[in-house]
Amino acid sequence: MKVLTLLIAFTLALVAGAPAARAAETWLPEFDASKHVYLAPQLANHPSKPVTFSEDFEAKINELAKKHGLSIYVIATEQGDELEGDRSRFAPNLLHTTLYGRWRVQPGFSEDRILMILWVRFKEDPDHSSFAARSGSFLHGYGIDRQRFFDPNGPVLSAKRQFMPQDPQGAFLAVIKNVNDEVDSKIASGSSGSTSGGAGAFILVAGLAIIGFLLLVWFIRWLAAGGGSQSSGGSSGSSCSSSSCGASSCGGGGCGGGGCGGGG
């Protein structure tokens, strides 16, 4: 009886523990304004393919960040059990919803000049991964936004092709360098990160205003010429009807008594 009780207890323990093991979610760090590199313990302690960063990795990031005053954060983690479906979407979905949602309400977090880069290595396939970045309003002003990051030739995916999976640190640094280069290119071409969108809207509005003004001038001249109802030669006043001659073009007397042009 005692042995049976022990077996039952052991079985229940296994059943209760199994969901907890399966429910291990993807590791994501808490925000620390003074820390710019985050490495998941699952990657650092991986039994066959551990991930390591050089001691000066964070210093290199900070140096690159100075060029345009960016606040750069890189996060390396391993796929958790909750991630399913399209593997290429793991990093974008986690970054743009879960991680950003947590960080944005923390003290010291400023959205304007952020560049967050997230790498999610697949748990059962460590040679492949999902890679994503999120930028703030400063970089958005130069066209460096989510759409640009999804571009196969953009700053993120081109770096992934070049450095992953053999050199994650190189991939992170390449993304930052690519972003800096794109900002430099936009500045050199005369684009302004803070006003480029507004300038385009101003030009559009100004153009529409000019067109509207020209149409108004044409309409006034058309009315002054009789609204197209004035006849040539010796036409009589009867050629002016109430439908073609309003008070503004016929004078105070309506369509009678020569009030519509010089007929008769």
LOBA-488794 format. One record per residue: residue in three letters; x, z, y of N, C-alpha, C in turn. Coordinates in steps of 0.2 Angstrom, whole numbers, plus 5000, padded with zeros to 4 digits. Layout:
PT	Ala	X	Z	Y	X	Z	Y	X	Z	Y .
...
REM end
This chain:
PT	Met	5004	5000	4994	5000	5000	5000	5004	5000	5006 .
PT	Lys	5010	5004	5006	5014	5004	5012	5017	4998	5013 .
PT	Val	5019	4994	5008	5023	4988	5008	5018	4983	5011 .
PT	Leu	5011	4983	5009	5006	4978	5012	5005	4979	5019 .
PT	Thr	5005	4986	5021	5004	4987	5028	5010	4984	5032 .
PT	Leu	5016	4985	5030	5022	4982	5033	5022	4975	5034 .
PT	Leu	5019	4972	5028	5019	4964	5029	5014	4962	5034 .
PT	Ile	5008	4965	5034	5003	4964	5039	5005	4965	5046 .
PT	Ala	5009	4970	5047	5011	4972	5054	5017	4966	5056 .
PT	Phe	5021	4964	5051	5026	4959	5052	5023	4953	5054 .
PT	Thr	5018	4951	5050	5014	4944	5051	5011	4944	5058 .
PT	Leu	5007	4950	5060	5004	4950	5067	5009	4950	5072 .
PT	Ala	5015	4953	5071	5021	4952	5076	5023	4945	5077 .
PT	Leu	5023	4941	5072	5025	4935	5072	5020	4930	5076 .
PT	Val	5014	4932	5074	5009	4928	5077	5008	4929	5085 .
PT	Ala	5009	4936	5087	5009	4938	5094	5015	4935	5098 .
PT	Gly	5020	4935	5094	5027	4933	5098	5027	4925	5099 .
PT	Ala	5024	4921	5094	5025	4914	5094	5022	4911	5101 .
PT	Pro	5016	4913	5104	5014	4910	5110	5019	4912	5116 .
PT	Ala	5021	4918	5116	5026	4920	5121	5032	4915	5121 .
PT	Ala	5035	4914	5115	5041	4909	5114	5039	4902	5117 .
PT	Arg	5033	4900	5115	5031	4893	5117	5029	4893	5124 .
PT	Ala	5028	4898	5127	5026	4898	5134	5031	4899	5139 .
PT	Ala	5038	4898	5137	5043	4899	5142	5043	4893	5147 .
PT	Glu	5041	4895	5153	5041	4890	5158	5047	4888	5161 .
PT	Thr	5047	4882	5165	5053	4880	5168	5056	4885	5173 .
PT	Trp	5062	4886	5173	5065	4891	5177	5066	4888	5184 .
PT	Leu	5063	4892	5189	5064	4890	5196	5066	4896	5200 .
PT	Pro	5071	4895	5205	5073	4901	5208	5069	4903	5214 .
PT	Glu	5070	4909	5216	5067	4912	5222	5071	4909	5228 .
PT	Phe	5068	4908	5234	5072	4906	5240	5077	4911	5243 .
PT	Asp	5083	4909	5244	5088	4913	5248	5091	4909	5253 .
PT	Ala	5090	4910	5259	5092	4906	5265	5100	4905	5265 .
PT	Ser	5103	4910	5262	5111	4910	5262	5113	4906	5256 .
PT	Lys	5109	4904	5251	5111	4901	5245	5109	4894	5244 .
PT	His	5114	4889	5243	5112	4882	5243	5113	4879	5236 .
PT	Val	5115	4882	5231	5116	4880	5224	5113	4885	5220 .
PT	Tyr	5108	4882	5215	5105	4886	5210	5105	4883	5204 .
PT	Leu	5108	4886	5199	5109	4884	5192	5105	4888	5187 .
PT	Ala	5101	4885	5183	5097	4889	5178	5101	4892	5173 .
PT	Pro	5100	4898	5170	5104	4901	5165	5103	4897	5159 .
PT	Gln	5098	4893	5157	5097	4889	5151	5102	4884	5151 .
PT	Leu	5104	4881	5157	5109	4876	5158	5116	4879	5157 .
PT	Ala	5117	4884	5161	5124	4887	5161	5126	4890	5154 .
PT	Asn	5121	4892	5151	5123	4895	5144	5121	4891	5138 .
PT	His	5120	4884	5139	5118	4880	5134	5123	4880	5128 .
PT	Pro	5121	4880	5122	5126	4881	5117	5130	4875	5115 .
PT	Ser	5128	4869	5117	5132	4863	5116	5134	4859	5122 .
PT	Lys	5129	4859	5127	5131	4855	5133	5129	4859	5139 .
PT	Pro	5134	4864	5140	5133	4869	5146	5134	4865	5153 .
PT	Val	5131	4867	5158	5132	4864	5165	5136	4869	5169 .
PT	Thr	5141	4866	5172	5145	4870	5177	5146	4866	5183 .
PT	Phe	5147	4870	5189	5149	4867	5195	5155	4870	5197 .
PT	Ser	5159	4866	5201	5165	4869	5204	5164	4874	5209 .
PT	Glu	5169	4878	5210	5169	4884	5214	5168	4882	5222 .
PT	Asp	5170	4876	5223	5169	4874	5230	5163	4869	5231 .
PT	Phe	5159	4869	5226	5153	4864	5226	5149	4866	5232 .
PT	Glu	5147	4872	5233	5143	4874	5239	5146	4873	5246 .
PT	Ala	5153	4874	5246	5156	4872	5252	5156	4865	5254 .
PT	Lys	5156	4861	5249	5156	4853	5250	5149	4851	5252 .
PT	Ile	5144	4855	5249	5137	4853	5252	5136	4855	5259 .
PT	Asn	5139	4861	5261	5138	4864	5268	5142	4859	5273 .
PT	Glu	5147	4856	5270	5151	4852	5275	5147	4845	5276 .
PT	Leu	5144	4843	5271	5140	4837	5272	5134	4838	5276 .
PT	Ala	5131	4844	5275	5125	4846	5279	5126	4846	5286 .
PT	Lys	5133	4848	5288	5134	4848	5295	5133	4842	5299 .
PT	Lys	5134	4836	5296	5134	4830	5300	5128	4829	5304 .
PT	His	5122	4830	5301	5116	4829	5304	5112	4836	5304 .
PT	Gly	5115	4842	5304	5112	4848	5304	5107	4849	5299 .
PT	Leu	5108	4847	5293	5103	4848	5288	5103	4855	5284 .
PT	Ser	5098	4857	5281	5098	4863	5277	5097	4860	5270 .
PT	Ile	5102	4860	5266	5102	4857	5259	5102	4862	5254 .
PT	Tyr	5098	4861	5249	5097	4865	5243	5097	4861	5237 .
PT	Val	5101	4863	5232	5101	4859	5226	5099	4864	5220 .
PT	Ile	5095	4862	5216	5093	4866	5210	5093	4862	5204 .
PT	Ala	5097	4865	5199	5097	4862	5192	5094	4866	5187 .
PT	Thr	5089	4864	5183	5086	4868	5178	5084	4864	5172 .
PT	Glu	5082	4867	5167	5080	4864	5161	5072	4864	5160 .
PT	Gln	5070	4859	5157	5063	4858	5155	5060	4864	5152 .
PT	Gly	5054	4866	5154	5051	4872	5151	5045	4869	5147 .
PT	Asp	5042	4874	5143	5037	4871	5138	5031	4869	5141 .
PT	Glu	5030	4871	5148	5023	4869	5151	5024	4861	5153 .
PT	Leu	5029	4858	5153	5030	4851	5156	5029	4846	5150 .
PT	Glu	5024	4842	5151	5022	4837	5146	5020	4831	5150 .
PT	Gly	5019	4825	5146	5017	4819	5149	5023	4815	5151 .
PT	Asp	5022	4811	5156	5028	4807	5159	5034	4811	5161 .
PT	Arg	5039	4810	5157	5045	4814	5159	5048	4813	5166 .
PT	Ser	5048	4806	5168	5051	4805	5174	5047	4808	5180 .
PT	Arg	5041	4811	5179	5038	4815	5184	5039	4822	5184 .
PT	Phe	5043	4825	5180	5044	4832	5179	5047	4834	5186 .
PT	Ala	5053	4832	5188	5056	4834	5194	5052	4833	5200 .
PT	Pro	5049	4827	5201	5045	4826	5207	5039	4831	5208 .
PT	Asn	5035	4832	5202	5029	4836	5202	5031	4843	5204 .
PT	Leu	5036	4846	5200	5039	4853	5201	5041	4854	5208 .
PT	Leu	5045	4849	5211	5048	4850	5218	5042	4850	5223 .
PT	His	5038	4845	5223	5033	4844	5228	5027	4848	5228 .
PT	Thr	5026	4852	5223	5020	4856	5222	5023	4863	5221 .
PT	Thr	5025	4865	5215	5027	4872	5214	5033	4875	5218 .
PT	Leu	5039	4872	5218	5044	4875	5221	5043	4875	5229 .
PT	Tyr	5042	4869	5232	5041	4869	5239	5035	4873	5241 .
PT	Gly	5030	4874	5237	5024	4878	5239	5027	4886	5239 .
PT	Arg	5031	4888	5235	5034	4894	5234	5039	4896	5240 .
PT	Trp	5043	4891	5242	5048	4892	5246	5046	4892	5254 .
PT	Arg	5041	4888	5255	5039	4886	5262	5036	4892	5265 .
PT	Val	5034	4897	5262	5031	4903	5265	5036	4909	5265 .
PT	Gln	5042	4908	5263	5047	4913	5263	5051	4914	5270 .
PT	Pro	5053	4920	5272	5056	4921	5278	5063	4917	5278 .
PT	Gly	5064	4914	5283	5070	4910	5284	5070	4903	5282 .
PT	Phe	5064	4901	5279	5064	4894	5277	5061	4889	5283 .
PT	Ser	5064	4884	5284	5062	4880	5290	5062	4873	5287 .
PT	Glu	5056	4870	5288	5054	4863	5285	5058	4857	5288 .
PT	Asp	5059	4858	5295	5061	4852	5299	5067	4848	5296 .
PT	Arg	5072	4852	5294	5079	4848	5292	5081	4849	5285 .
PT	Ile	5076	4851	5281	5077	4852	5274	5079	4846	5270 .
PT	Leu	5083	4847	5265	5084	4842	5260	5085	4845	5253 .
PT	Met	5079	4845	5249	5079	4849	5243	5080	4844	5237 .
PT	Ile	5085	4845	5233	5086	4841	5227	5085	4844	5221 .
PT	Leu	5081	4842	5216	5079	4845	5210	5081	4841	5204 .
PT	Trp	5085	4844	5199	5087	4840	5193	5084	4844	5187 .
PT	Val	5080	4841	5183	5077	4844	5177	5079	4840	5171 .
PT	Arg	5084	4844	5167	5086	4841	5161	5081	4842	5155 .
PT	Phe	5080	4837	5151	5076	4838	5146	5078	4842	5140 .
PT	Lys	5074	4847	5138	5076	4852	5133	5079	4849	5127 .
PT	Glu	5075	4845	5124	5076	4842	5117	5080	4835	5118 .
PT	Asp	5082	4833	5124	5086	4827	5125	5090	4828	5131 .
PT	Pro	5095	4832	5130	5100	4834	5136	5103	4828	5139 .
PT	Asp	5103	4822	5136	5107	4816	5139	5102	4813	5144 .
PT	His	5096	4815	5145	5091	4812	5150	5088	4817	5154 .
PT	Ser	5086	4815	5160	5083	4820	5164	5078	4817	5170 .
PT	Ser	5075	4821	5174	5071	4819	5179	5075	4821	5186 .
PT	Phe	5075	4817	5191	5078	4819	5197	5074	4817	5203 .
PT	Ala	5074	4822	5208	5069	4821	5214	5072	4824	5220 .
PT	Ala	5070	4822	5226	5072	4825	5232	5066	4826	5237 .
PT	Arg	5066	4831	5241	5061	4831	5246	5064	4833	5253 .
PT	Ser	5062	4829	5258	5065	4830	5265	5060	4832	5270 .
PT	Gly	5062	4835	5275	5058	4837	5281	5057	4832	5286 .
PT	Ser	5054	4834	5291	5051	4830	5297	5057	4826	5300 .
PT	Phe	5063	4829	5301	5069	4826	5304	5070	4819	5300 .
PT	Leu	5071	4820	5293	5073	4814	5289	5067	4809	5289 .
PT	His	5061	4812	5289	5055	4807	5289	5056	4802	5295 .
PT	Gly	5058	4805	5300	5058	4801	5306	5063	4795	5305 .
PT	Tyr	5067	4795	5301	5072	4789	5299	5070	4786	5293 .
PT	Gly	5064	4787	5291	5061	4783	5285	5064	4786	5278 .
PT	Ile	5067	4792	5278	5069	4794	5272	5064	4800	5270 .
PT	Asp	5060	4797	5266	5054	4801	5264	5053	4800	5256 .
PT	Arg	5047	4803	5254	5046	4803	5247	5046	4796	5244 .
PT	Gln	5043	4791	5248	5043	4784	5245	5050	4781	5245 .
PT	Arg	5054	4783	5249	5061	4780	5249	5065	4784	5243 .
PT	Phe	5063	4790	5242	5067	4793	5236	5064	4790	5229 .
PT	Phe	5058	4787	5229	5056	4784	5223	5059	4777	5222 .
PT	Asp	5062	4774	5228	5064	4768	5227	5070	4767	5222 .
PT	Pro	5070	4763	5218	5076	4762	5213	5082	4761	5216 .
PT	Asn	5083	4758	5222	5089	4757	5226	5090	4763	5231 .
PT	Gly	5085	4768	5231	5086	4773	5236	5091	4778	5235 .
PT	Pro	5092	4783	5239	5098	4788	5239	5098	4792	5233 .
PT	Val	5092	4793	5229	5091	4797	5224	5093	4794	5217 .
PT	Leu	5089	4789	5216	5089	4785	5209	5096	4781	5208 .
PT	Ser	5098	4779	5214	5105	4775	5213	5110	4780	5211 .
PT	Ala	5110	4786	5214	5115	4792	5212	5114	4794	5205 .
PT	Lys	5108	4794	5203	5107	4796	5196	5110	4791	5191 .
PT	Arg	5109	4785	5192	5111	4780	5188	5119	4780	5188 .
PT	Gln	5122	4781	5193	5129	4781	5194	5133	4787	5190 .
PT	Phe	5129	4793	5191	5133	4799	5189	5130	4803	5183 .
PT	Met	5123	4802	5181	5120	4806	5176	5121	4802	5169 .
PT	Pro	5122	4806	5164	5122	4813	5163	5128	4816	5164 .
PT	Gln	5134	4812	5164	5140	4815	5163	5143	4820	5169 .
PT	Asp	5140	4819	5175	5142	4822	5181	5137	4824	5186 .
PT	Pro	5133	4829	5184	5127	4831	5189	5130	4833	5196 .
PT	Gln	5135	4837	5196	5138	4838	5203	5139	4832	5207 .
PT	Gly	5142	4827	5204	5143	4821	5207	5137	4818	5210 .
PT	Ala	5132	4818	5206	5125	4815	5207	5122	4819	5213 .
PT	Phe	5123	4825	5214	5120	4829	5219	5124	4827	5226 .
PT	Leu	5130	4827	5225	5134	4825	5231	5133	4818	5234 .
PT	Ala	5132	4814	5229	5131	4807	5230	5124	4806	5234 .
PT	Val	5119	4810	5232	5112	4809	5235	5113	4811	5243 .
PT	Ile	5117	4817	5244	5118	4819	5251	5122	4814	5255 .
PT	Lys	5127	4811	5252	5131	4806	5255	5126	4800	5257 .
PT	Asn	5122	4798	5252	5118	4792	5253	5113	4793	5259 .
PT	Val	5110	4799	5259	5106	4801	5265	5109	4801	5271 .
PT	Asn	5115	4804	5272	5119	4804	5278	5120	4797	5280 .
PT	Asp	5122	4792	5275	5124	4785	5277	5118	4782	5280 .
PT	Glu	5112	4783	5277	5106	4780	5279	5104	4782	5286 .
PT	Val	5105	4789	5288	5104	4791	5295	5109	4788	5299 .
PT	Asp	5115	4787	5297	5120	4784	5302	5118	4777	5303 .
PT	Ser	5116	4773	5298	5114	4766	5299	5108	4766	5303 .
PT	Lys	5103	4770	5303	5097	4770	5307	5099	4771	5315 .
PT	Ile	5104	4776	5316	5106	4778	5322	5110	4772	5325 .
PT	Ala	5114	4769	5321	5118	4763	5323	5114	4757	5325 .
PT	Ser	5108	4756	5322	5104	4751	5324	5099	4752	5329 .
PT	Gly	5099	4758	5332	5095	4760	5338	5089	4764	5336 .
PT	Ser	5088	4765	5330	5082	4769	5328	5083	4776	5330 .
PT	Ser	5077	4779	5332	5077	4786	5334	5073	4790	5329 .
PT	Gly	5076	4795	5326	5072	4799	5321	5066	4802	5324 .
PT	Ser	5066	4804	5330	5060	4808	5333	5055	4803	5336 .
PT	Thr	5057	4797	5338	5052	4793	5342	5051	4786	5339 .
PT	Ser	5054	4784	5334	5053	4778	5331	5045	4776	5329 .
PT	Gly	5042	4781	5326	5035	4780	5325	5031	4780	5331 .
PT	Gly	5032	4784	5336	5028	4784	5342	5029	4778	5346 .
PT	Ala	5036	4775	5346	5037	4769	5350	5033	4763	5347 .
PT	Gly	5032	4763	5341	5029	4757	5338	5021	4758	5340 .
PT	Ala	5019	4764	5340	5012	4765	5341	5010	4763	5349 .
PT	Phe	5015	4765	5353	5015	4763	5360	5015	4756	5362 .
PT	Ile	5019	4752	5358	5019	4745	5359	5013	4742	5357 .
PT	Leu	5010	4744	5351	5004	4742	5349	4998	4743	5354 .
PT	Val	4998	4749	5357	4992	4751	5361	4993	4747	5368 .
PT	Ala	5000	4746	5370	5001	4742	5376	4999	4735	5375 .
PT	Gly	5000	4732	5370	4999	4725	5368	4991	4724	5368 .
PT	Leu	4987	4729	5365	4980	4728	5365	4977	4729	5372 .
PT	Ala	4980	4733	5376	4978	4734	5383	4979	4728	5387 .
PT	Ile	4985	4725	5386	4986	4718	5390	4981	4713	5388 .
PT	Ile	4980	4712	5382	4975	4708	5379	4968	4709	5382 .
PT	Gly	4966	4715	5382	4959	4717	5385	4959	4716	5392 .
PT	Phe	4964	4717	5396	4964	4716	5403	4963	4708	5404 .
PT	Leu	4967	4704	5401	4967	4697	5402	4960	4694	5400 .
PT	Leu	4957	4697	5395	4950	4695	5393	4945	4697	5398 .
PT	Leu	4946	4703	5401	4942	4705	5407	4942	4700	5413 .
PT	Val	4948	4698	5415	4949	4694	5420	4946	4687	5419 .
PT	Trp	4947	4685	5413	4943	4678	5411	4936	4679	5412 .
PT	Phe	4933	4684	5409	4926	4685	5409	4923	4686	5417 .
PT	Ile	4927	4689	5421	4925	4690	5428	4925	4683	5431 .
PT	Arg	4930	4679	5430	4930	4672	5433	4925	4668	5430 .
PT	Trp	4923	4669	5424	4918	4665	5421	4911	4666	5424 .
PT	Leu	4910	4673	5425	4904	4675	5429	4904	4672	5436 .
PT	Ala	4910	4672	5439	4910	4670	5446	4909	4662	5447 .
PT	Ala	4910	4659	5441	4909	4651	5441	4902	4650	5439 .
PT	Gly	4898	4654	5438	4891	4653	5437	4889	4654	5429 .
PT	Gly	4894	4657	5426	4892	4658	5419	4891	4652	5414 .
PT	Gly	4894	4646	5417	4894	4640	5413	4887	4637	5414 .
PT	Ser	4883	4639	5419	4876	4636	5420	4876	4631	5425 .
PT	Gln	4881	4631	5429	4882	4626	5435	4882	4619	5433 .
PT	Ser	4878	4615	5436	4878	4608	5435	4882	4604	5440 .
PT	Ser	4884	4598	5438	4888	4594	5443	4883	4590	5447 .
PT	Gly	4886	4587	5453	4882	4582	5456	4876	4585	5460 .
PT	Gly	4871	4581	5459	4864	4583	5463	4859	4587	5459 .
PT	Ser	4861	4591	5455	4857	4595	5450	4852	4599	5454 .
PT	Ser	4846	4600	5452	4841	4604	5456	4842	4612	5454 .
PT	Gly	4839	4616	5458	4839	4623	5457	4836	4625	5450 .
PT	Ser	4831	4620	5448	4828	4622	5442	4832	4622	5435 .
PT	Ser	4839	4620	5436	4843	4620	5430	4845	4628	5429 .
PT	Cys	4844	4632	5433	4846	4639	5433	4840	4643	5430 .
PT	Ser	4841	4646	5424	4836	4650	5420	4838	4657	5420 .
PT	Ser	4833	4661	5419	4834	4668	5419	4838	4670	5413 .
PT	Ser	4839	4666	5408	4843	4668	5402	4850	4667	5404 .
PT	Ser	4852	4662	5408	4859	4661	5410	4861	4663	5416 .
PT	Cys	4857	4667	5420	4859	4669	5427	4857	4676	5428 .
PT	Gly	4861	4681	5428	4859	4688	5429	4860	4690	5436 .
PT	Ala	4858	4696	5437	4859	4698	5444	4866	4698	5447 .
PT	Ser	4871	4699	5443	4878	4699	5445	4880	4692	5447 .
PT	Ser	4877	4687	5444	4880	4680	5446	4875	4676	5450 .
PT	Cys	4869	4679	5451	4864	4675	5455	4863	4678	5462 .
PT	Gly	4866	4683	5463	4865	4687	5470	4859	4691	5469 .
PT	Gly	4857	4694	5475	4851	4699	5474	4844	4695	5473 .
PT	Gly	4844	4689	5474	4838	4685	5474	4836	4682	5467 .
PT	Gly	4840	4684	5462	4838	4682	5455	4840	4674	5455 .
PT	Cys	4836	4670	5452	4838	4663	5451	4834	4658	5455 .
PT	Gly	4831	4661	5460	4827	4657	5465	4831	4656	5471 .
PT	Gly	4829	4651	5475	4832	4650	5482	4839	4649	5482 .
PT	Gly	4842	4645	5478	4849	4644	5478	4854	4649	5476 .
PT	Gly	4851	4654	5473	4855	4660	5471	4860	4659	5465 .
PT	Cys	4860	4653	5462	4864	4652	5456	4868	4646	5458 .
PT	Gly	4874	4647	5462	4878	4641	5463	4876	4637	5469 .
PT	Gly	4878	4631	5469	4877	4626	5475	4872	4620	5473 .
PT	Gly	4868	4621	5469	4863	4616	5467	4859	4614	5473 .
PT	Gly	4856	4608	5472	4851	4605	5477	4854	4603	5483 .
REM end
